């Protein structure tokens, strides 16, 4: 049985599981055990998100983490894209002994849309909202975008509340981590990764910036580079922990 640290990869809000397939496949090709759970409300129809909250997403991520840890008997490396980045951060806060490192891709800590703070009020009159523009490459958007085209605004309200919860507890993060973010992300503000680095208590932390990609780091125009960054980080982390 492999003694390598297994990897848990967590997708984003309204995301299809394909959003993390490139790094998942690349890591599996290099001999890592990779788990990619579908978080509550995803993998079906956007209406499945009705009534789902961030507590459900965290519970699903925590269940997957504990399962991997118990199966392999070694700490897990966790990658999180967008909303999955918030789940990864909370897992590190609550289970530092079970996690050896994080790779956070465009973590959803701060939103570009100025209406985000008003979502709880808008949800009372506008129950459904169109999905964000997460690709900058129009051709790749047509061929690779399998995300929900709409989402219940109430579910986004919970995501926004989650971002506030995580922002207020970043000092609890002591796990090593790497952030990846694009300057051209039109969904999540670049201030997200800067705040995580600034407010966390991890002694090993860094940011790698991309220049062209939209929010979908692993599917848009710089997908290969984003995938390579995550894969290299986990390989280096594995080498230092072995």
C-alpha positions as CSV (number, residue, x, y, z in Angstrom):
1,X,0.0,0.0,0.0
2,X,1.2,3.5,-0.9
3,X,2.4,5.6,2.1
4,X,2.1,8.8,0.2
5,X,-0.1,11.5,1.6
6,X,-3.5,11.3,-0.1
7,X,-5.1,14.4,-1.6
8,X,-8.6,15.8,-1.1
9,X,-9.8,18.2,-3.8
10,X,-12.9,20.4,-3.3
11,X,-14.8,22.1,-6.0
12,X,-16.5,25.5,-6.1
13,X,-20.0,26.9,-5.7
14,X,-22.3,25.9,-8.6
15,X,-19.3,24.1,-10.1
16,X,-19.3,20.9,-12.1
17,X,-16.7,18.4,-10.8
18,X,-14.8,19.0,-14.1
19,X,-13.5,22.3,-12.5
20,X,-10.9,20.2,-10.6
21,X,-10.4,17.3,-13.0
22,X,-7.1,18.6,-14.6
23,X,-5.1,18.6,-11.3
24,X,-6.9,15.5,-10.0
25,X,-5.9,13.5,-13.1
26,X,-2.4,14.9,-13.1
27,X,-1.9,14.0,-9.5
28,X,-3.3,10.5,-10.0
29,X,-0.9,10.0,-12.9
30,X,1.9,10.7,-10.4
31,X,0.7,8.0,-8.1
32,X,-1.3,10.0,-5.5
33,X,-4.6,8.9,-4.1
34,X,-7.1,11.7,-4.9
35,X,-10.6,12.1,-3.6
36,X,-13.0,14.6,-5.2
37,X,-16.4,14.5,-3.4
38,X,-19.4,16.3,-4.8
39,X,-20.6,18.8,-2.2
40,X,-24.2,19.0,-1.2
41,X,-26.5,20.5,-3.9
42,X,-24.1,19.9,-6.8
43,X,-23.8,17.3,-9.5
44,X,-27.5,17.6,-10.6
45,X,-29.8,20.5,-11.2
46,X,-29.3,24.0,-9.8
47,X,-32.5,23.7,-7.9
48,X,-30.8,21.1,-5.7
49,X,-29.1,24.0,-4.0
50,X,-32.3,25.2,-2.5
51,X,-32.1,25.1,1.3
52,X,-28.4,24.0,1.2
53,X,-26.0,26.0,3.5
54,X,-22.3,26.2,4.1
55,X,-22.7,23.9,7.0
56,X,-23.7,21.2,4.5
57,X,-20.7,21.8,2.3
58,X,-18.3,21.8,5.3
59,X,-19.9,18.6,6.6
60,X,-19.3,16.8,3.3
61,X,-15.7,18.0,3.1
62,X,-15.1,17.0,6.7
63,X,-16.5,13.5,6.1
64,X,-14.3,13.1,3.0
65,X,-11.2,14.2,5.0
66,X,-11.8,11.9,7.9
67,X,-12.5,9.0,5.5
68,X,-9.2,9.6,3.7
69,X,-7.2,10.0,6.9
70,X,-8.6,6.9,8.5
71,X,-8.0,4.9,5.3
72,X,-4.4,6.0,4.7
73,X,-3.3,6.6,8.3
74,X,-1.4,9.7,7.3
75,X,-2.3,13.4,7.1
76,X,-4.0,14.6,4.0
77,X,-3.1,17.4,1.5
78,X,-6.1,19.5,0.6
79,X,-6.8,21.5,-2.4
80,X,-9.8,23.8,-2.7
81,X,-11.2,25.8,-5.6
82,X,-13.3,28.9,-4.8
83,X,-15.9,27.8,-2.3
84,X,-13.8,24.7,-1.8
85,X,-11.0,26.9,-0.6
86,X,-13.2,28.1,2.2
87,X,-14.0,24.5,3.2
88,X,-10.3,23.7,3.0
89,X,-9.4,26.6,5.3
90,X,-12.1,25.6,7.9
91,X,-10.8,22.0,7.8
92,X,-7.3,23.2,8.5
93,X,-8.7,25.3,11.5
94,X,-10.6,22.3,13.0
95,X,-8.3,19.4,12.0
96,X,-4.7,20.6,11.8
97,X,-3.4,17.2,12.8
98,X,-5.1,15.6,9.8
99,X,-3.8,18.0,7.2
100,X,-0.2,18.5,6.1
101,X,-0.8,21.4,3.6
102,X,-3.3,23.4,1.5
103,X,-3.4,24.6,-2.0
104,X,-6.1,27.3,-2.4
105,X,-7.2,28.2,-5.9
106,X,-9.1,31.5,-6.1
107,X,-10.6,31.0,-2.6
108,X,-14.0,32.7,-2.3
109,X,-13.1,35.1,0.6
110,X,-14.1,38.4,-1.1
111,X,-16.3,38.9,-4.1
112,X,-15.9,41.3,-7.0
113,X,-19.6,41.9,-7.5
114,X,-20.6,45.0,-5.4
115,X,-24.0,43.5,-4.9
116,X,-22.7,40.5,-2.9
117,X,-23.2,42.1,0.5
118,X,-26.8,42.9,-0.5
119,X,-27.6,39.3,-1.5
120,X,-29.7,38.6,1.7
121,X,-32.0,41.5,0.8
122,X,-32.1,40.8,-2.9
123,X,-33.0,37.1,-2.2
124,X,-36.4,38.2,-0.8
125,X,-37.4,39.6,-4.2
126,X,-35.1,37.8,-6.7
127,X,-34.9,34.1,-5.8
128,X,-32.8,33.0,-8.7
129,X,-29.6,34.6,-10.1
130,X,-27.6,33.8,-13.3
131,X,-24.2,32.1,-12.9
132,X,-21.1,34.3,-12.9
133,X,-18.8,34.9,-15.8
134,X,-16.0,32.6,-14.7
135,X,-14.2,32.2,-18.1
136,X,-12.3,34.9,-20.0
137,X,-11.8,32.7,-23.0
138,X,-15.1,32.6,-24.9
139,X,-14.3,29.4,-26.8
140,X,-13.3,27.5,-23.6
141,X,-16.5,28.8,-21.9
142,X,-18.5,27.1,-24.7
143,X,-16.6,23.9,-24.7
144,X,-15.7,23.4,-21.0
145,X,-18.3,25.2,-18.9
146,X,-20.6,22.6,-17.3
147,X,-21.4,24.7,-14.2
148,X,-25.0,25.5,-13.2
149,X,-26.3,28.4,-15.3
150,X,-28.4,29.7,-12.4
151,X,-28.4,29.4,-8.7
152,X,-30.9,30.1,-5.8
153,X,-29.8,33.4,-4.4
154,X,-30.5,32.1,-0.9
155,X,-27.6,29.6,-1.3
156,X,-25.3,32.4,-2.3
157,X,-26.3,34.2,0.9
158,X,-25.0,31.3,2.8
159,X,-21.8,31.3,0.8
160,X,-21.3,35.0,1.6
161,X,-21.9,34.4,5.3
162,X,-19.3,31.6,5.1
163,X,-16.8,34.0,3.6
164,X,-17.4,36.3,6.6
165,X,-17.0,33.4,9.0
166,X,-13.7,32.3,7.5
167,X,-12.4,35.9,7.4
168,X,-13.0,36.3,11.1
169,X,-11.1,33.1,11.9
170,X,-8.1,33.2,9.7
171,X,-5.8,33.5,12.7
172,X,-6.6,29.9,13.5
173,X,-4.9,28.7,10.3
174,X,-1.4,27.3,11.1
175,X,-1.2,24.8,8.2
176,X,1.3,25.5,5.4
177,X,-0.4,26.7,2.2
178,X,-0.1,28.1,-1.3
179,X,-2.6,30.3,-3.0
180,X,-3.2,30.6,-6.7
181,X,-5.1,33.6,-8.1
182,X,-5.6,35.4,-11.4
183,X,-5.4,39.2,-11.7
184,X,-8.2,38.8,-14.3
185,X,-10.6,36.9,-12.1
186,X,-14.0,38.7,-12.4
187,X,-15.7,36.7,-9.6
188,X,-13.3,36.6,-6.6
189,X,-11.2,39.6,-5.7
190,X,-7.4,39.3,-5.6
191,X,-7.6,40.7,-2.1
192,X,-8.9,37.3,-1.0
193,X,-5.5,35.6,-1.2
194,X,-3.6,38.6,0.2
195,X,-5.9,38.7,3.2
196,X,-5.4,35.0,3.8
197,X,-1.6,35.4,3.8
198,X,-1.8,38.5,5.9
199,X,-4.2,37.2,8.6
200,X,-3.3,33.5,8.9
201,X,-0.7,32.3,11.4
202,X,1.0,29.8,9.1
203,X,4.7,30.1,8.9
204,X,4.9,28.7,5.3
205,X,2.6,30.6,2.9
206,X,2.8,32.0,-0.5
207,X,0.9,33.3,-3.5
208,X,1.3,32.6,-7.2
209,X,-0.5,34.9,-9.6
210,X,-1.8,34.3,-13.1
211,X,-2.3,37.1,-15.6
212,X,-4.9,36.0,-18.1
213,X,-7.2,33.4,-16.7
214,X,-10.7,34.0,-15.4
215,X,-12.1,32.5,-12.2
216,X,-12.0,28.9,-13.6
217,X,-8.3,28.5,-13.1
218,X,-8.1,24.9,-14.1
219,X,-10.3,25.2,-17.2
220,X,-9.6,28.6,-18.7
221,X,-6.7,29.9,-20.8
222,X,-4.0,29.2,-18.2
223,X,-5.3,25.8,-17.1
224,X,-2.1,24.0,-17.8
225,X,0.0,26.5,-15.7
226,X,-2.5,26.4,-12.8
227,X,-2.5,22.6,-12.8
228,X,1.3,22.5,-12.9
229,X,1.5,24.9,-9.9
230,X,-0.8,22.8,-7.8
231,X,0.8,19.5,-8.8
232,X,4.3,20.8,-8.1
233,X,3.3,22.2,-4.8
234,X,1.8,18.9,-3.6
235,X,4.8,17.0,-4.9
236,X,7.2,19.3,-3.1
237,X,5.1,19.1,0.1
238,X,5.1,15.3,-0.2
239,X,8.9,15.3,-0.5
240,X,9.4,17.5,2.6
241,X,7.0,15.3,4.7
242,X,8.5,12.0,3.6
